[in-house]
Amino acid sequence: MRLSIRHDTTYNYDDQVRASIQYLRLTPQESARQHVLSWQLDLPRQVRAQRDPFGNILHVLTLDEPHEALVIGARGQVEIDEQCESESGSGSALPYLRFTRLTQPDEALREFARLGSAGRRDRDGLIELMHGLHAQMPYTPGATRVDSTAAEAFAGRAGVCQDHTHAFLACARSLGVPARYVSGYLFTEDSGHLASHAWAEAWLDDAWYSFDVTNQLARPERHLKLAVGLDYLDACPVRGMRRGGGGEQMHARVKVAPLLQMQQ
């Protein structure tokens, strides 16, 4: 499947921003599952690509001059191999056993992981765990905050894809299975579904396998990966800091469609 992506993020500020810095993980990489046909970032100035500690393509946008708005754009075409179920890894998976503040399990999550997987650490066990989490935490926009932890979302029995992924990571790591956060895009025919997405990957049989709790998918047929990390903070597409500006209004527009259907 060939997908076209257009992702525009606009920031408007109440007052003038004196300076800002944005960390952008908005560029997909080549892999056995995805082939990048074309890709470009639309930024206020040219920025050199580099690699972050997780191997993601990172652009650091620094604006030293005052500004009252900021527009960040990404667009391109990527071919997805729908038959590819897993991806190999170039480094050790052991760092992905480490808990973070957002993925630290409490006793309730540890017990749920043990029972939900029937004590199994294989793919079938994690698929059962994925389905169990979906039933326990229905997709509920607005039920959590961007800084909500896995334990908080699990206790509240609601969340969005970020919370589902954090809860899965907490459970998988508590079982001794390395697992990582994935940010990217999802093509769906449901116009009400946000195209910007998050899911998990777990290290099983010397490969990374996908687990999308929100959509109960264990095969990434329509998923385009941007970045990976220990949690949302490591892999989110845009993360920044600023001096001044007062209040902020952010508007994101993401469109993912089969290549031939994409409107130019």
C-alpha positions as CSV (number, residue, x, y, z in Angstrom):
1,M,0.0,0.0,0.0
2,R,1.3,3.4,-0.9
3,L,0.3,6.2,1.4
4,S,0.5,10.0,1.1
5,I,0.8,12.1,4.3
6,R,0.4,15.7,5.0
7,H,0.9,16.9,8.5
8,D,0.7,20.6,9.4
9,T,1.1,22.0,13.0
10,T,0.4,25.7,13.7
11,Y,1.2,27.5,16.9
12,N,-0.3,30.9,17.7
13,Y,0.7,32.8,20.8
14,D,-1.0,35.5,22.8
15,D,2.2,37.5,23.1
16,Q,5.5,37.6,21.2
17,V,7.8,34.6,21.7
18,R,11.4,35.8,22.3
19,A,13.0,32.5,21.3
20,S,12.0,28.9,20.8
21,I,13.4,25.4,20.1
22,Q,11.5,22.5,18.6
23,Y,12.6,18.9,18.5
24,L,11.1,17.3,15.4
25,R,10.8,13.6,14.8
26,L,8.7,13.9,11.7
27,T,10.8,12.0,9.2
28,P,10.3,8.2,8.6
29,Q,13.1,5.8,8.0
30,E,13.6,3.1,5.5
31,S,13.0,-0.4,6.8
32,A,11.9,-3.9,5.7
33,R,8.3,-2.7,6.2
34,Q,8.3,0.8,4.8
35,H,10.0,2.4,1.8
36,V,10.1,6.2,1.7
37,L,9.3,7.3,-1.8
38,S,9.6,11.0,-1.0
39,W,9.6,13.2,2.1
40,Q,10.2,16.8,3.0
41,L,9.7,19.2,5.9
42,D,8.4,22.7,5.5
43,L,10.1,24.8,8.1
44,P,10.8,28.5,8.7
45,R,14.5,27.8,8.0
46,Q,16.7,25.0,6.8
47,V,17.6,22.5,9.5
48,R,20.2,19.7,9.3
49,A,19.1,16.1,10.1
50,Q,20.8,14.2,12.9
51,R,20.2,11.0,14.9
52,D,18.8,10.9,18.5
53,P,19.9,8.2,21.0
54,F,17.1,5.9,19.8
55,G,18.2,6.1,16.2
56,N,15.4,8.3,15.1
57,I,15.9,11.0,12.5
58,L,15.8,14.3,14.4
59,H,15.7,17.9,13.3
60,V,16.2,20.7,15.9
61,L,14.6,23.9,14.8
62,T,15.9,27.0,16.7
63,L,14.3,30.4,16.3
64,D,16.3,33.2,18.1
65,E,14.2,36.0,16.6
66,P,10.9,37.1,18.1
67,H,7.8,35.5,16.5
68,E,4.0,35.4,17.2
69,A,3.3,32.2,15.3
70,L,5.0,29.0,14.1
71,V,4.0,26.6,11.3
72,I,5.7,23.2,11.0
73,G,4.9,21.0,8.0
74,A,5.8,17.5,6.8
75,R,4.6,15.7,3.7
76,G,5.6,12.8,1.5
77,Q,4.8,9.3,0.2
78,V,5.7,6.0,1.7
79,E,5.1,2.4,0.5
80,I,4.0,0.0,3.2
81,D,4.6,-3.8,2.9
82,E,1.3,-5.1,4.2
83,Q,2.7,-8.7,4.5
84,C,5.7,-7.8,6.8
85,E,4.7,-8.7,10.3
86,S,8.0,-7.8,12.1
87,E,11.2,-5.8,11.8
88,S,14.7,-6.7,12.9
89,G,16.7,-4.5,15.3
90,S,20.2,-3.1,14.9
91,G,20.9,-2.7,18.6
92,S,20.2,-4.3,22.0
93,A,16.6,-4.5,23.0
94,L,17.5,-4.5,26.7
95,P,17.2,-0.7,27.2
96,Y,13.5,-1.1,26.5
97,L,13.0,-3.0,29.7
98,R,13.5,0.2,31.7
99,F,10.5,1.9,33.2
100,T,9.9,5.6,33.0
101,R,7.6,7.9,35.0
102,L,5.0,7.5,32.3
103,T,5.3,3.7,32.1
104,Q,6.0,2.7,35.7
105,P,3.4,0.0,36.6
106,D,1.7,-0.1,40.0
107,E,0.5,-3.4,41.6
108,A,-2.8,-3.3,39.7
109,L,-1.0,-3.1,36.3
110,R,1.5,-5.8,37.3
111,E,-1.4,-8.1,38.3
112,F,-3.3,-7.3,35.1
113,A,-0.3,-8.1,33.0
114,R,0.2,-11.5,34.7
115,L,-3.5,-12.5,34.4
116,G,-4.1,-10.9,31.0
117,S,-1.2,-12.7,29.4
118,A,-1.9,-15.9,31.3
119,G,1.7,-15.7,32.4
120,R,2.9,-16.1,28.8
121,R,5.7,-14.0,27.3
122,D,5.1,-15.0,23.6
123,R,3.2,-13.2,20.9
124,D,-0.1,-14.9,21.6
125,G,0.1,-14.0,25.3
126,L,0.8,-10.3,24.4
127,I,-2.1,-10.3,21.9
128,E,-4.4,-11.5,24.7
129,L,-3.0,-8.7,26.9
130,M,-3.6,-6.2,24.1
131,H,-7.3,-7.2,23.9
132,G,-7.7,-7.1,27.6
133,L,-6.3,-3.6,27.9
134,H,-8.7,-2.4,25.2
135,A,-11.6,-3.8,27.1
136,Q,-10.4,-2.3,30.4
137,M,-9.6,1.1,28.9
138,P,-12.1,2.1,26.2
139,Y,-10.9,4.8,23.8
140,T,-12.1,8.1,25.4
141,P,-10.8,11.4,24.1
142,G,-10.4,14.0,26.9
143,A,-10.3,11.5,29.7
144,T,-6.5,12.0,30.3
145,R,-3.8,14.6,30.0
146,V,-0.6,14.5,27.9
147,D,1.3,13.8,31.1
148,S,-1.0,11.1,32.5
149,T,0.9,8.0,33.5
150,A,0.0,4.4,32.6
151,A,-1.2,3.7,36.1
152,E,-3.4,6.8,36.2
153,A,-5.1,6.0,32.9
154,F,-5.5,2.3,33.8
155,A,-7.1,3.2,37.1
156,G,-9.4,5.6,35.3
157,R,-10.4,2.9,32.9
158,A,-10.2,5.2,29.9
159,G,-7.6,6.8,27.6
160,V,-6.4,7.5,24.1
161,C,-3.7,5.8,22.0
162,Q,-0.9,7.3,24.0
163,D,-2.4,5.9,27.2
164,H,-3.1,2.5,25.7
165,T,0.6,2.3,24.5
166,H,2.0,3.4,27.9
167,A,-0.2,0.8,29.7
168,F,0.9,-1.9,27.3
169,L,4.6,-1.0,27.8
170,A,4.2,-1.1,31.5
171,C,2.6,-4.5,31.4
172,A,5.1,-6.0,28.8
173,R,8.1,-4.7,30.7
174,S,6.8,-6.0,34.0
175,L,6.7,-9.5,32.3
176,G,10.3,-9.1,31.3
177,V,9.6,-8.4,27.6
178,P,11.4,-5.4,26.0
179,A,8.8,-3.0,24.5
180,R,9.0,0.4,23.0
181,Y,6.7,3.4,22.2
182,V,6.1,4.1,18.5
183,S,4.8,7.3,17.0
184,G,3.5,7.6,13.5
185,Y,0.5,7.6,11.2
186,L,-2.4,5.3,10.6
187,F,-4.5,5.1,7.5
188,T,-8.2,4.4,8.3
189,E,-11.4,4.9,6.4
190,D,-13.0,6.3,9.5
191,S,-12.8,10.1,9.1
192,G,-13.4,10.5,12.8
193,H,-10.2,8.7,13.7
194,L,-7.1,10.9,14.2
195,A,-4.5,9.9,11.6
196,S,-1.6,10.8,13.9
197,H,-1.2,7.7,16.1
198,A,0.8,5.7,18.7
199,W,1.3,2.0,19.2
200,A,3.8,-0.4,20.8
201,E,6.4,-2.8,19.6
202,A,7.6,-5.8,21.7
203,W,10.9,-7.7,21.2
204,L,10.0,-11.4,20.5
205,D,12.0,-14.1,18.8
206,D,14.7,-11.6,17.8
207,A,12.3,-9.2,16.1
208,W,10.0,-6.3,16.8
209,Y,6.3,-7.1,16.6
210,S,3.6,-4.4,16.7
211,F,0.7,-4.2,19.1
212,D,-1.9,-1.4,18.5
213,V,-4.2,-1.5,21.6
214,T,-6.5,1.2,20.4
215,N,-7.4,-0.7,17.2
216,Q,-6.7,-4.2,18.5
217,L,-4.2,-4.8,15.7
218,A,-1.2,-7.0,15.9
219,R,-0.2,-6.5,12.3
220,P,0.9,-3.0,11.1
221,E,-0.7,-3.2,7.7
222,R,-1.6,0.5,7.5
223,H,0.9,2.0,10.0
224,L,3.7,4.3,9.1
225,K,6.4,4.6,11.7
226,L,8.1,7.9,12.5
227,A,10.0,7.4,15.8
228,V,10.5,5.0,18.7
229,G,11.5,5.5,22.4
230,L,10.9,4.5,26.0
231,D,7.7,6.6,26.1
232,Y,5.8,9.5,24.5
233,L,8.4,12.0,25.5
234,D,11.1,10.2,23.5
235,A,9.1,9.7,20.3
236,C,6.5,12.4,20.0
237,P,6.7,14.1,16.5
238,V,7.0,17.6,17.9
239,R,8.3,18.7,21.3
240,G,9.6,22.1,22.2
241,M,10.4,24.9,24.6
242,R,10.0,28.7,24.4
243,R,10.7,31.9,26.2
244,G,7.7,34.3,26.3
245,G,4.6,34.0,24.3
246,G,2.0,33.8,27.1
247,G,-0.9,31.5,26.2
248,E,-0.6,29.1,23.2
249,Q,-3.1,27.7,20.7
250,M,-2.0,24.7,18.7
251,H,-3.8,23.3,15.7
252,A,-2.7,20.1,14.0
253,R,-4.0,18.9,10.6
254,V,-3.1,15.4,9.5
255,K,-4.2,13.7,6.3
256,V,-3.3,10.1,5.4
257,A,-4.7,8.5,2.3
258,P,-3.8,6.0,-0.4
259,L,-1.5,7.7,-2.9
260,L,-4.0,7.9,-5.7
261,Q,-6.7,9.4,-3.5
262,M,-4.6,12.1,-2.0
263,Q,-5.6,15.6,-3.0
264,Q,-2.7,17.8,-3.9
